[in-house]
Amino acid sequence: MPQLVTQRDLTQTLHFVVNLVHRVGNKIAKKTRKKIRVEFKGEIDLVTQYDRNAQKNIVLGLSKQYPDYGILSEEDVNVEPDRPVRWIIDPLDGTTNFAHGLPIWAISIGLEADGEIVLGVVYDPNRHETFTAVKNRGARLNGRRICVSRVGKLDRSLLVTGFPYDIRRSKKNNLRQFSEFAIRARAVRRLGSAALDLCYTACGRFDGYWELKLSPWDQAAGSLILSEAGGRITDFAGRPFSIYGDEVLGTNGLIHRQMMKILTRIGV
């Protein structure tokens, strides 16, 4: 654990962040029947007024409570992002789902201290599910400890993935990987929220997850939650995972090598 924060600090911080995401997330969920204004950051990369409003409220709350911490957030609202302790925020992960009225989205907040994620919170207002983790203290869903599945064979596994936003233009995608896993696993799903994909793998709903070209805020909180739930997370070749990297492979650990073998054989 970095010396920049203590376990006592993190206990108090976790309580504050959970209350904050509940307040912001529940407010968004109540307003989803109102008109959603959609803007395009890319061909299929969307943002709505709810993303921006959620970010504004989250940044305001965190900045007021923790003025010495930096902030790195998806919608280009960054506050001293080079500070050694900083928040990494996705105010609404699953915006495309949200814009279409599909209730699979979440708020994701991670705390990075000296390059290490030490706290993570992912809140799904539609199911009232709060996934949390503190470094070296396990992962929880609504306060109860969670752990990864015990499925040990790929052909009995339920997998999940997502597709990169530049899939229309770039040949570097995971379509071939998807096809290969679809015929080798029990099934493959695509939910549209990387944060929830990681959390669902952490609590055993999925056995394995892989994806390309994510941003730090997509995976900061979820990667810690998965690790603290007993999962394994690396890049496709088994090298140490980084939220700033280009690949993520997160599993229950038991099928990790089986997935790696396919990913390294196929490539991208």
N, C-alpha and C positions, 0 to 999 in steps of 0.2 A: 504494500500500500504506500503510495507517495506520501512524503511528509507534509505536503502542502495542505492536506485535509486529514482529519482524524475520524475514527469510527463514530465517535460521539457527534462530530459535525455532520456526518452522513446520515445518522439516524434522524436528526432534526431536519436536515435538508430533505430527506425522503418524504417526511410528513408534509412539509410545505409544498413540495412539487406535486404530490398526489392530490392535495386539496386544490391546487391551482389548476391542474388538468381536468379535474372533475368539474370545477366551476366553468371553465372555458368550454369543455367538451359538451357538457349538458346544455349549455346555452345554444351551441351550434345545432345540436340534435333537435331542439325544440323549434328551431327556425327553418328546418330543411324543407318545409312545405312552401315557403316563400320563394319568390323568383330568384333563381341563381344566375348571376352574370358570369359568363365564361369568357376568359381571355386565353390566348394561345402564346406559350413560350416557345413552342416548336410545332411541328406538323401535328403531333398527337400528344403534346405535353401541355396540360391545361393548368389554369389557376383561376380561382373564383374569389369573390369578395369575402367569402368565409375563411379562406386560407389567410388572406391579409388581415382580417379582423382578429382571427385567432392568434396570429403571430404578434400583432400589436399588443394584445392583452397579456400574452405570455411573456414577451420581452419586457413590458412595463412591470409586471409582477416580479420577475426575476431580477431585473436591474435595481428595483427599489429595495428588495430584500438582500441582494448580494451585489453591491455596487463595485466590488473589486474583481468580480469575475467577468471574463470576456464572453461574447456571444457569437456563435456561428449559426446562421439560420438559412433555410432554403430560399426564402423570398427576398434575398438581397438586403436584409436588415441585419447588419453586423455591427457589434459594439466591441472595440478593442479585441478583435479575434486572435491576436498574437499573445495574449496573456497566458501564463502557465496553467491557469485554471479557467476553463470556459465551458459554457453550455453549448450543446449541439442539438438544434431544434428542427423538427419537422412539424409544423403547426397543423397539418392535415395530410397524412400519408394515405394515399388512395383517392386523390382528387378526381380522377376520371370516374371512378365508381360513384363518388359523392355527386358529381355533376349529372349523372344519369339516374340518381335516386336509388342506387344499389348500396345497401347499408353495410358495406365492408370497407371501413376506413378507421383511422385512429390518430391520436396525437402521440408523438414520440419525443422524449427529451432524455438526452444523455449528458452526463457530467464527465468531462475529461480533465485529468490532473497530470501535468507533466507527461503528456502523450499517452496516458492510460485511462481507459473508461472505468470509472469507479462507481457509478450509479446510473441506473436506467429505469425509466418509467414509460410504459406504453398503455394508453387508455383507449378502450373501445366503448364509446357512449351507447351504442346501439344494443350491446349485450351487457352493459354495466360490468365489464371485465377490466380489471386493472392488473397488469403484469409489472412486477417490480424486481429489482435486484440491486444489491450492494456488493461490491467486490469482497470475495472470501466469506460471504454470509448466505449464499444460496439464493434461489429465485422463488418468487411467490406469485400466486394468482388470487386476488382478493384476500391476501393475507395468509393463504395456506401454501405450504411448500409444494413445489412441483418438480418433476423430474422427467427426463426423456424416456422414450419407449424402450422396450426390450426386444424389438423385432431384429433378428439377426441376419435375415436373408433378403436380398434385394427383390426377389420375386414375390415376397409377401409384404412389401413396403408400399406405403402411400407417400408419394413425393409431391413437391410443390416447386414452382418456379415463377419467374416473371420475364417479360421480354423488354429489351432496351428501347428507349424512346426513338432511337435513330434506326429502327429496324427496316424502315422503308428505303433507307439510303445506304446503310453500311452492310457489308458482307460479314462483318464480325458480329454474329448473333448466335443464339442457342437453339435454332430450329432443328438442326441435325441432332443435337443432344436430346431435345424434347422427343423426337421421333424414336431415338434409340431407347430412352428410358420408358417410353410409352409401351413398348413391346416387351420390356424386361421387368418392369415393376408391376405391382398389382394395379396401380393407376397413377396418373399425374394430374395435378390440379394447377390452376392459375387463378389466384384470388385478386391480385391487383394491389396488394399492400405488403411491401417487403417487411415492414415492422411486425405485422401480424403473422407473416410467414415464419419469421424467426421465433416468435412467441409460441405459435402453434407447434412448431417443432420442439420447443423447450418443454411443453406440457404433454407431449406424446400424441397430439392429434395428427401430426405428420412425423415420418421417420427420417426424412431427408429433404434438404432444400439447396438449390443452387441458382445463381444468377450472375449476370454480367453488368458492368457499367453503372453500378449504383453510386450514389453520393454519400458522404459521411453521415448526413442526417437521416438517410434511409435505414441505416444499420447500426448506428452508435448504441442506442439503448437495447435493441433486440439482440445484438451480438453478445452483450454482457449477460442478458437474461438467459440465452441459450447456454453459454459457457457455465454459468452458475447453476443451471439445472442438470449439469452433468454431461452436456453435449460436447461435441468436438467441432471446431470451426477453423478452416484453413483456406488457402486458395485451391485451385483445381489440382495442383501438383503436390499438395500437402505441405506447402511452405507456410510460415506463420501468417495469420490473418491480420489485415490492417483495414480499418474503415476508409482509408484513403487509397486502397488498392482497387484493382479492376475486376477482381473475381471473389466470389464467396461461395464456399461449400460448407454447409452446416448440417450435421447429422446427429443421430443418437450415439455415434461412435462405432456402433457395431457394423453398420453398412458403409462406413466411410471409405474404406479401401476399395470396396466393390464399386462405389460411385466414382472414385478417383480413377480407377482403371479404365472406365468407359470415357470419362472426360478427357483424360490424357491421350487416349487412343484416337478419339474423334477430333480433338482440337476445336478451334473456332474459325 
